[in-house]
């Protein structure tokens, strides 16, 4: 993705002629927004954008709740727009004996138990998305690590794997029920 963006930026710079080429025509040609073209070809717009970005990141920095040191903007976290801990304290907490003790270490048997528990609670086998973000259940990646596929784990837990057509039929039946 970054390589494609660099290529488009170079192309925009080579095609742009002030007073001749419009931002709009370049944007359409390269399939990007006009503001992106403006940032790429106009140094003043680029500097304004960078300054704005720096101010936004600075506004999202803070003071570490543990050590009082500065924190950096964590642009990847939607749940916590501010970083409440510096990187060192975050790692120390994440790898602390208490945190490690709270984490479930998954095994084939524990995964099978979790799938069966879900089945008992919901009268159905779980879908791959049912365990997303659920702390008491393994992630899809963990299930695949131990079983190779989701359906292998479902079978090992004693359930019939869902077929794509089962899911589509169920969705169609729900829609019919909603219409009437």
C-alpha positions as CSV (number, residue, x, y, z in Angstrom):
1,X,0.0,0.0,0.0
2,X,2.8,2.4,0.9
3,X,4.6,1.7,-2.4
4,X,1.4,2.4,-4.3
5,X,1.0,5.7,-2.5
6,X,4.6,6.7,-3.2
7,X,4.1,5.9,-6.9
8,X,1.0,8.0,-7.0
9,X,2.7,10.9,-5.3
10,X,5.6,10.8,-7.7
11,X,3.2,10.7,-10.6
12,X,1.2,13.7,-9.2
13,X,4.5,15.6,-8.9
14,X,5.5,14.8,-12.4
15,X,2.1,15.7,-13.9
16,X,1.3,18.8,-11.9
17,X,1.9,22.2,-13.7
18,X,0.9,25.2,-11.6
19,X,-1.8,27.2,-13.4
20,X,-2.3,24.5,-16.0
21,X,-3.3,21.3,-14.1
22,X,-6.1,21.4,-11.6
23,X,-6.0,19.5,-8.3
24,X,-9.4,18.0,-9.3
25,X,-8.2,16.5,-12.6
26,X,-5.1,15.0,-10.9
27,X,-7.3,13.6,-8.1
28,X,-9.6,11.9,-10.6
29,X,-6.7,10.6,-12.6
30,X,-4.9,9.1,-9.6
31,X,-8.1,8.1,-7.7
32,X,-7.3,10.1,-4.6
33,X,-8.9,13.2,-3.0
34,X,-8.2,16.8,-4.0
35,X,-6.8,17.5,-0.6
36,X,-4.3,14.7,-0.9
37,X,-3.1,16.1,-4.3
38,X,-2.8,19.6,-2.7
39,X,-0.7,18.1,0.1
40,X,1.5,16.3,-2.4
41,X,2.2,19.1,-4.8
42,X,1.8,22.3,-2.7
43,X,4.6,22.8,-0.1
44,X,2.5,25.3,1.9
45,X,-0.4,22.9,2.1
46,X,1.9,20.0,3.0
47,X,3.5,22.0,5.9
48,X,0.1,23.1,7.2
49,X,-1.1,19.5,7.2
50,X,2.1,18.3,9.0
51,X,1.8,21.0,11.6
52,X,-1.8,20.1,12.2
53,X,-0.9,16.5,12.6
54,X,1.9,17.3,15.0
55,X,-0.5,19.4,17.1
56,X,-3.1,16.6,17.2
57,X,-0.5,14.1,18.3
58,X,0.8,16.4,20.9
59,X,-2.7,17.0,22.3
60,X,-3.0,13.2,22.7
61,X,0.2,12.7,24.7
62,X,0.0,12.5,28.4
63,X,1.7,11.6,31.7
64,X,2.3,8.0,32.6
65,X,-0.1,6.9,35.3
66,X,2.6,4.7,36.8
67,X,5.9,6.6,36.6
68,X,4.9,10.1,35.7
69,X,7.0,10.1,32.6
70,X,5.7,11.3,29.2
71,X,3.5,9.1,27.1
72,X,3.4,9.1,23.3
73,X,0.3,9.2,21.2
74,X,-1.1,5.7,20.5
75,X,-2.7,6.2,17.1
76,X,-3.6,2.5,16.9
77,X,-5.9,2.3,19.9
78,X,-9.5,3.2,19.4
79,X,-10.4,2.3,23.0
80,X,-7.9,4.6,24.6
81,X,-7.2,7.8,22.5
82,X,-4.6,8.8,25.1
83,X,-1.7,6.7,26.1
84,X,-2.0,6.4,29.9
85,X,1.3,4.6,30.3
86,X,4.7,5.0,28.8
87,X,6.0,2.1,26.7
88,X,8.2,0.8,29.5
89,X,5.4,0.7,32.1
90,X,3.0,-0.8,29.6
91,X,5.3,-3.6,28.9
92,X,6.1,-4.1,32.6
93,X,2.4,-4.4,33.4
94,X,1.6,-6.6,30.4
95,X,4.4,-9.0,31.4
96,X,3.9,-8.8,35.1
97,X,3.4,-12.1,37.1
98,X,-0.1,-11.0,37.9
99,X,-1.1,-10.3,34.3
100,X,0.5,-13.5,33.1
101,X,-1.4,-15.5,35.8
102,X,-4.7,-14.0,34.7
103,X,-4.2,-15.1,31.1
104,X,-5.6,-18.4,30.0
105,X,-3.0,-20.7,28.5
106,X,-5.0,-22.6,25.9
107,X,-4.6,-26.2,25.1
108,X,-6.6,-28.5,22.8
109,X,-8.6,-29.7,25.8
110,X,-9.4,-26.2,27.0
111,X,-10.4,-25.1,23.6
112,X,-12.8,-28.0,23.2
113,X,-14.2,-27.2,26.7
114,X,-14.8,-23.6,25.7
115,X,-16.6,-24.6,22.5
116,X,-18.8,-27.0,24.4
117,X,-19.5,-24.4,27.1
118,X,-20.6,-22.0,24.3
119,X,-22.7,-24.7,22.8
120,X,-24.4,-25.4,26.1
121,X,-25.1,-21.7,26.8
122,X,-26.4,-20.9,23.3
123,X,-27.8,-24.2,22.1
124,X,-25.7,-24.0,19.0
125,X,-22.1,-24.3,17.9
126,X,-20.1,-21.0,17.9
127,X,-19.2,-19.2,14.7
128,X,-15.7,-17.9,14.2
129,X,-16.9,-14.4,15.1
130,X,-18.6,-15.4,18.4
131,X,-15.3,-15.6,20.3
132,X,-13.9,-12.2,19.0
133,X,-12.8,-10.2,22.0
134,X,-14.4,-12.5,24.5
135,X,-11.9,-13.0,27.4
136,X,-13.2,-16.5,28.4
137,X,-12.8,-17.9,24.9
138,X,-9.8,-18.5,22.6
139,X,-9.2,-16.3,19.6
140,X,-9.6,-17.7,16.1
141,X,-5.9,-17.6,15.7
142,X,-5.4,-19.8,18.8
143,X,-8.0,-22.3,17.6
144,X,-6.4,-22.6,14.2
145,X,-3.0,-23.0,15.8
146,X,-4.2,-26.1,17.7
147,X,-6.6,-27.6,15.2
148,X,-5.6,-26.3,11.7
149,X,-9.1,-25.0,10.9
150,X,-12.1,-23.8,12.9
151,X,-14.2,-26.6,11.6
152,X,-11.7,-29.2,12.9
153,X,-12.1,-27.7,16.4
154,X,-15.9,-27.7,16.1
155,X,-15.9,-31.4,15.1
156,X,-13.5,-32.2,18.0
157,X,-16.0,-30.6,20.4
158,X,-18.7,-32.9,19.0
159,X,-20.6,-30.4,16.8
160,X,-21.4,-30.5,13.1
161,X,-19.4,-27.8,11.3
162,X,-21.5,-25.2,9.6
163,X,-21.4,-25.1,5.8
164,X,-21.5,-21.8,4.0
165,X,-24.9,-22.7,2.6
166,X,-26.2,-23.3,6.1
167,X,-25.3,-19.8,7.1
168,X,-26.8,-18.3,3.9
169,X,-30.0,-20.3,4.4
170,X,-30.3,-19.2,8.0
171,X,-29.9,-15.6,6.9
172,X,-32.5,-16.0,4.3
173,X,-35.0,-17.6,6.8
174,X,-34.4,-14.8,9.2
175,X,-35.2,-12.2,6.5
176,X,-38.4,-14.1,5.6
177,X,-39.5,-14.1,9.2
178,X,-38.8,-10.4,9.5
179,X,-40.9,-9.6,6.5
180,X,-44.0,-11.2,7.8
